[in-house]
Amino acid sequence: MTEFTLNNRAARRVFMNRHLLTDTPQGDAGPDEVLEVIRGLGFVQLDSINTVARAHDLILFTRKARYIPTALKTLYEQDHGLFEHWTHDAAVIPMEFYPYWQLRRERDAIKLQKQWKNWRRDGFEAQLQVVLDQIREQGPLSSSDVGKDEKRGSGGWWDWHPSKTGLEYLWRTGALSVVGRDGFKKRYDLTERVLEKSLSDATNALDVEATIDWCCNGAVDRLGFATHTELAAFWAHVTTAEAKAWCIAALARGDLIQAQVESADGSLKPAYARPTLPDDAGLDAEPTSRLRVLSPFDPALRDRKRAARLFGFQYTVEMFVPEAKRKYGYYVFPLLERDRLVARVDMKAFRDKDCLHVKALWPEKGVKWTPARANAFEAELHRLIDLAGVSKVTFEDGWLRLDGA
């Protein structure tokens, strides 16, 4: 087949459709519907920062406006429809995907032992069985329930005490599973007590090639088009070399085509895609006009370079930047309108004052902050206040920054 070229607008629409951002967020948002969204996205990143709402809650709310956090908690902790592990960061993942994390668990074991150069000297290794026995006898425990009289390690993972490090190692490598959170503190239990044997039994583990195939197929289907580096980074399981080899083989089989994808600046970027890309459903899908607040960790923004390339939107989370050097703010939310990122807003829920307070908003270059756009923004803020746990919206004097950052 002749190499296919995807113009920038079409690329954005395909990308948004794959990230479930085309349609107006509506419909039921119970545990079943939430699971369907997470399946579509592949996973949802967890984050503890609660400036307006936690990242995972805002990600789901952006796609299901009736979403409330108890739906995710029920799905995760009662229905056991999700498990928690790492992709590029901590995430909740559909339980049926669990077998495909065996490769990640094996590779994490090797990586973590290398990182913890002093783990034998500091007692981490010897503590693993102690931790397992304690959980076996007492049931699910958190980090505050173990190692109360232990000294912190010297050069261990974040200088944790041995039992805390043991908990994390046993979870990352599969002996323990996270069964829920108190606040944002993880509770761990024995995997053998949490999962069906068919899922947890290592003898049923998939081989490396099967896992690579699943990861790359799942990534290209959720991204719409991607380089081999982007495919590898999606789940963060496989190496770039493994993803590249998979792409070459899939191309030879006819499972992929090569495409040229136009960036926001007009340049072309080569990518792999399905042969059906020229007829992709997203090409003719008109994105909703509803203005939406995106989490900084939304799947559509997770790959900052890809977001910059497709939307011309340069974005950095500045929470780790000294305040005096921040261009915008500690935790700034992008605003999505149709297939454009039109602004970013610095705002915070002050629950003691019962308000969502807008400190500053910066329209993107070339975006006019019209009365219609301002009304759409205020309407979205009022939809957000229930999720934020407040009842009103307030604005700081001079909040609208029309002269840029």
Sequence and secondary structure as in RCSB ss.txt:
>XXXX:A:sequence
MTEFTLNNRAARRVFMNRHLLTDTPQGDAGPDEVLEVIRGLGFVQLDSINTVARAHDLILFTRKARYIPTALKTL
YEQDHGLFEHWTHDAAVIPMEFYPYWQLRRERDAIKLQKQWKNWRRDGFEAQLQVVLDQIREQGPLSSSDVGKDE
KRGSGGWWDWHPSKTGLEYLWRTGALSVVGRDGFKKRYDLTERVLEKSLSDATNALDVEATIDWCCNGAVDRLGF
ATHTELAAFWAHVTTAEAKAWCIAALARGDLIQAQVESADGSLKPAYARPTLPDDAGLDAEPTSRLRVLSPFDPA
LRDRKRAARLFGFQYTVEMFVPEAKRKYGYYVFPLLERDRLVARVDMKAFRDKDCLHVKALWPEKGVKWTPARAN
AFEAELHRLIDLAGVSKVTFEDGWLRLDGA
>XXXX:A:secstr
   EEE HHHHHHHHHHHTT SS   S  SHHHHHHHHHHHS EE     SSS HHHHHHHHH TT  HHHHHII
IIIS  EEEEESSSEEEEEGGGGGGGHHHHHHHHHHHHHH TTTTTTTHHHHHHHHHHHHHHH SB GGGS TT 
   SSSGGG  HHHHHHHHHHHHTSEEEEEEETTEEEEEEHHHHS HHHH GGG   HHHHHHHHHHHHHHHHSE
E HHHHHHHHS S HHHHHHHHHHHHHHTS EEEEEE TTS EEEEEE TTGGG GGGG       EE  TT TT
TSSHHHHHHHH       TTS GGG SS SSEEEEEETTEEEEEEEEEEETTTTEEEEEEEEE TT    HHHHH
HHHHHHHHHHHHHT SEEEE TT B TT  
